[in-house]
Structure formats: structure tokens, C-alpha cells
Amino acid sequence: MLEGQRSGERHRSAIRSAVVWEALQALLHARRVAAGSAGEPLRVVDLGGGTGGLAVQVASLGHQVLVVDPSPDALASLESRAAEGGVTASVRGVLGDASTLGDAVGEQGCDVVICHGVLEVVDAPAEALRAAAAVLVPGGSLSVLVAQRSAAVLGRALAGHLGDARAALADPDGTWGSTDPTPRRFSRDQLETLLFDAGFDRPDVRGVRVFVDHLSGAVLDTEPGAAAALRALEAEVATHPDFMAIATQLHLLATRR
Ligand SMILES: C[S@@+](CC[C@H](N)C(=O)[O-])C[C@H]1O[C@@H](n2cnc3c(N)ncnc32)[C@H](O)[C@@H]1O
């Protein structure tokens, strides 16, 4: 890969995660301020946190993070990543899954649960969300990131895979069949209902990756100022209802009742 393409890909990768990271940072800051203890770390659980990219970022803000994940390989990578980031004392990995979350954390044992890219792959999303609610203190926060159904249809159609687009539109899980690597996707209504039923209120919703997945990295590299402009545009449309509907992912921040 040429250096220009690599740098375009780096821009795309940073833009893809920016909306979620900024919202999560603001939430963690607001919770700290509300607790009246500016220096006190929050207890954060990253369910299905994988290799810990986000866990290490959160720990770098001064919080205590527990990653619960069923993959021993992911947890081994988490350990090295935490060491590289100098946050070994603030990040811990536990082998487990949504069904054993209560054992790992304890009832009302944390302030924030992160659940990103996980509801798509668990056996029972409703049970995973109930488990998250049980380990949170009342008023605690949940950050959920999921793949959005409508985006799968749009993405396949724009790529010229029209049969797959029609299959994803018709499928109750929003997938295009056995070659689709994602087992399940969600609509906004469906996710909000699941959250309410699990004990969460007032979700703050954002659409993530509205345009970035449809642009080539080369555009970002050759057009002066394009990466900064795209980042700003993604931030602006994230809460715009017309554009939220076609975002690749939905990010919801919800409060435990
Ligand atoms: C797509 S990755 C997402 C990783 C990370 N949260 C992120 O956003 O980059 C899905 C993760 O969910 C984990 N996972 C799979 N089944 C799970 C379950 N039943 N409960 C919790 N985590 C699970 C996988 O091991 C993997 O680390």
C-alpha cells in the first residue's frame, strides 16, 4: 500500500471512532462532575471489550476498567495493550460473557457499562442488556454501539450487490445470508425497545459513520482539508434524524432506571 493510501486509511479509521469517543468522554466527564468528586475514578465495565482498545483509552482518563470477554486471545492482547499504554493498574480482564457478567462485577457493582459491537453476536441481546442493567447502580450509564440494519441495505446496494441488499432488507436480522459476517443488525426502534424493556431510560442516540464508509481513503488524502471537514460533518449529522437513519452504526447512551 502506498503511503498516501495508508494515511487516507488512518484518517478514515480516526473519523470512524471520533463520534463515539467524544460522546463517551463527555459522558464520563459529566458523571464525574455530577458525583462531585473530580478526581474519583468511575468503575467502568467493558462487556465484550475484546483486545481493549477502548478500555485502555478510558483507563487513560483515570477510570478503573474491567473487560469481560469470552476470548482468551483477546484478553492476552488487552494485557499487552494496557502495559504499552501505561495503565496496567487500571485495566483488568476477566474471562466471561454476558451470562456471567453478574459474577464478574456483582449486583450494582459499576457506574458505566460499555457494550460495543457485542449485541450483534450474543445469543440473546435482551438477556445481555438485562445483565448490564443488573450490574449498574441506579442512574448508571450504558453505552451501546450496534450495526444498523438500514446501512447494510444501503452499503450492499451502493456496492452493486443488489441481491444481497434485497435479502438484508427482507431478513428480520438485517443480514444478507450465510456469507454475511455480521449475525444480526438493529433498527433504532428495535434497540430502544430492547433498552426500555431491560430497565434503561432516556437514550441519547447518535448515527455513526454516515459518510465515511462510502468515501475512499484516497479522497481524504488528495483533497486538502478533507479529513477535517469530514470529521466535522460526521459530528454534525450524528444527531440529525434524516442522516441517522443511514448511519452504519447506532450509538446509544442510556440511563439505568
Ligand atoms: C466485534 S468484537 C467488539 C470488540 C470491542 N467491543 C470493540 O468495539 O472493538 C465482539 C466481541 O464480543 C465478544 N463476545 C462474543 N460473544 C460474547 C458474549 N456472549 N458476551 C460477551 N462478549 C462476547 C467477542 O469475544 C469480541 O471480543
The ligand as an SDF file (V2000), in Angstrom:
LIG
                    3D

 27 29  0  0  0  0  0  0  0  0999 V2000
  -16.8520   -7.2070   17.2390 C   0  0  0  0  0  0  0  0  0  0  0  0
  -15.9660   -7.5490   18.6830 S   0  0  0  0  0  0  0  0  0  0  0  0
  -16.1090   -5.9870   19.5330 C   0  0  0  0  0  0  0  0  0  0  0  0
  -14.9420   -5.7360   20.4130 C   0  0  0  0  0  0  0  0  0  0  0  0
  -14.9560   -4.3640   21.0920 C   0  0  0  0  0  0  0  0  0  0  0  0
  -16.0950   -4.2060   21.9780 N   0  0  0  0  0  0  0  0  0  0  0  0
  -14.9330   -3.2670   20.0720 C   0  0  0  0  0  0  0  0  0  0  0  0
  -15.8810   -2.4770   19.9990 O   0  0  0  0  0  0  0  0  0  0  0  0
  -13.9450   -3.1800   19.3280 O   0  0  0  0  0  0  0  0  0  0  0  0
  -17.0980   -8.5790   19.5950 C   0  0  0  0  0  0  0  0  0  0  0  0
  -16.5640   -9.0000   20.9500 C   0  0  0  0  0  0  0  0  0  0  0  0
  -17.6170   -9.6450   21.6720 O   0  0  0  0  0  0  0  0  0  0  0  0
  -17.0810  -10.7620   22.3430 C   0  0  0  0  0  0  0  0  0  0  0  0
  -18.1950  -11.6920   22.5950 N   0  0  0  0  0  0  0  0  0  0  0  0
  -18.6620  -12.7150   21.8300 C   0  0  0  0  0  0  0  0  0  0  0  0
  -19.7010  -13.3270   22.4300 N   0  0  0  0  0  0  0  0  0  0  0  0
  -19.9070  -12.6750   23.6100 C   0  0  0  0  0  0  0  0  0  0  0  0
  -20.8170  -12.8430   24.7010 C   0  0  0  0  0  0  0  0  0  0  0  0
  -21.7610  -13.8020   24.6800 N   0  0  0  0  0  0  0  0  0  0  0  0
  -20.7410  -11.9970   25.7580 N   0  0  0  0  0  0  0  0  0  0  0  0
  -19.7830  -11.0150   25.7650 C   0  0  0  0  0  0  0  0  0  0  0  0
  -18.8930  -10.8190   24.7780 N   0  0  0  0  0  0  0  0  0  0  0  0
  -18.9430  -11.6300   23.7160 C   0  0  0  0  0  0  0  0  0  0  0  0
  -16.0110  -11.2820   21.3810 C   0  0  0  0  0  0  0  0  0  0  0  0
  -15.0540  -12.0990   22.0270 O   0  0  0  0  0  0  0  0  0  0  0  0
  -15.4080   -9.9830   20.8540 C   0  0  0  0  0  0  0  0  0  0  0  0
  -14.3450   -9.5310   21.6560 O   0  0  0  0  0  0  0  0  0  0  0  0
  1  2  1  0
  2  3  1  0
  2 10  1  0
  3  4  1  0
  4  5  1  0
  5  6  1  0
  5  7  1  0
  7  8  2  0
  7  9  1  0
 10 11  1  0
 11 12  1  0
 11 26  1  0
 12 13  1  0
 13 14  1  0
 13 24  1  0
 14 15  1  0
 14 23  1  0
 15 16  2  0
 16 17  1  0
 17 18  1  0
 17 23  2  0
 18 19  1  0
 18 20  2  0
 20 21  1  0
 21 22  2  0
 22 23  1  0
 24 25  1  0
 24 26  1  0
 26 27  1  0
M  CHG  2   2   1   9  -1
M  END
$$$$
